[in-house]
Amino acid sequence: MDERKVFSPLEIKIATQTNGGVLTGFNPLEIKISNRKRGKSPERHGEGPRFAGSQTDVRKRHRSFLTCPVTKQFSNGAGFTLIELLVVIAIIALLMAILMPALQRVKRQARTVACQSNLHQWALIWSMYTQDNNGFFPTEVLTWRGLIQDYHKEREITLCPTATKLYTDGARPPLGAWEQTWGQPDTDVSGRPFASSYGINQWVLNTPSVVGGRVLEQLWRTPNVSGANQVLLFGDCAITGATPLDTDQPPEYDGDCANVWGTGGSVNEIRRFCMNRHSGFMNALFLDWSVKRVGLKELWTLKWHRQFDTAGPWTKAGFVESSDWPQWMRRFKDY
């Protein structure tokens, strides 16, 4: 039966076939636009009539209307918009703010490792010197730099990487390097200026005399002693060396050095070694030729001389409180 009813606006027909009352086939809905004519596309809602002779397809115009201008811009290679550039710059700035502290920390750690590498070479130098000197250290602090100059040629190992600028060039402790002290010539035998940011524990010297209330029985003189791993020999220092006492007071501020340019035998000389060059630590070489990172407060627990009290008033064993330390040192670890 071909007769069909026309519904406006759509005509829906469900075509079925039966065989003895049994459904044998089912065709999907057939949707027919009632006013469609052959060869002519229907007018869409909100769209005016098409002009005669126009070959523009409605679907093409519709797709053109939905095309994103940014996509077309990217496809044409025109670059970023101003907003997109600002977003990229903001992201880069955020990443830099996150990464810069980590990069600075890595840089400081690298300098600490380089400083410890220098001290490992100094361990070889001092070991060779004592072997060639019948097992004894130099007799005078003023001459140690001249005595060991034949044992090394690399000037770089005389400077901590965090303290390479000379005092004469405007540097100050803890990030300065010393040179030409006490009227000594400012060049060594090779004619090069000698500068260093390390110093020696003068209690290890094999000297015939001492000053400033020190006594000869306190001297170590040789590396062949018991407990050598607790005796600091050489390390970060504001000047050529010092003779610390267990009653020495800590620095009042970062870089405060008592009598830096003095001749020795003064009070509070431990401040010369209390150099905050490695985030609350200093690097040191010990009498057993080991190299360790030493906390600034830990300096008062080391065995500087034979009679040094390692449980003195500036140690936890001596009942020091964190509040007793100068403000700038209170955040450091207690020992």
C-alpha positions, 0 to 999 in steps of 0.5 A: 500500500503506497498511500502515505499520510503527510504530517507537518513538518515531518513525516514518519513511517514505520515499515514492517512486514509480517508473516502469519502475524509474526514480525519478520523485519523491522526498518528504522524510522524513515524521516522525510522533510515535508517541503523538500524538493528535488535538488534544493536544500531546505532553508534553516531556522533563522536563515534567509532564502538563498539567492537564485544561482548561488552555489554556496552550500549551507553546510560549508557556510555553517562550518566557516562560521564555527571556525576558531580564529586562533586555530586559523592564526596558528595554522597560518603561522602568525605566532602567539597572541599577547595573552598567550605570551603573557601566560608563557612568561608567567609560567617561566617566572613561576618555574624560575622562582621554584628552581632558583633556590634549589640551584643555589643550594646545589651551587653551595654544595658544589663549593663545599665539595671543592673545598673538601677536595682541596683539604684532601690534597692538603692532607697529602702535603702535610703528611709528606712534610711531617715524614720529611721532617722526622714526624714533626710539624713546623716550628713557627706559624709565620713560616708554614706557608713557605715551608710547604710551598715546594710540596704543591704547585697548584695555587687554587688549593690554597683558597676555599671556593667560597673565599677567593677575594683578597682582603686587600681587594675589599673582602671581609671575613668569613668570605675573604682570603689573607695575604702578606701578613706581619710584613712578610713578602707578598710573593713566594719563591716562584714570584707569585703572590701567596694568598689563602683562606685556610689556616693551621691550628697552631697547637700542632706546631713544634715550637720552642716557645708560646705566648699569651698564657699558653704552655708547652705541654699543650702542644701536639707537635706531631700527628702521631698521637692518640685521638688524632681524629678529634684534633683539628689540624688545618681548615677554613680560617680568617688568617694563617692560624690560631690557638683556641681556648675552651673559654673563648667566646663565640663571634658576636656577628657573622665574620667577627674575628678577634684580633685577626691581624694580631700576633697570636696569644689573644683571647677568643682566637677560635673565632678565626676558625668560626667561618660560616662558609658552608651554611653553618659549617666549616671544612677541616682536616684532622690529624688522622688526615681525614676531612670533615665538615664541622658545625660552627658550634662543634668547634668547642667540642674538638680537642684543640690542644692536649688539655683542651676541655671538650665539655667546656662552657660552650658545649651541651655537656657544659650546660650551654643553652641555645639562647646563650649563643649570639643571635646569628648562631642560634639556628645552628645545631648544638653539640 
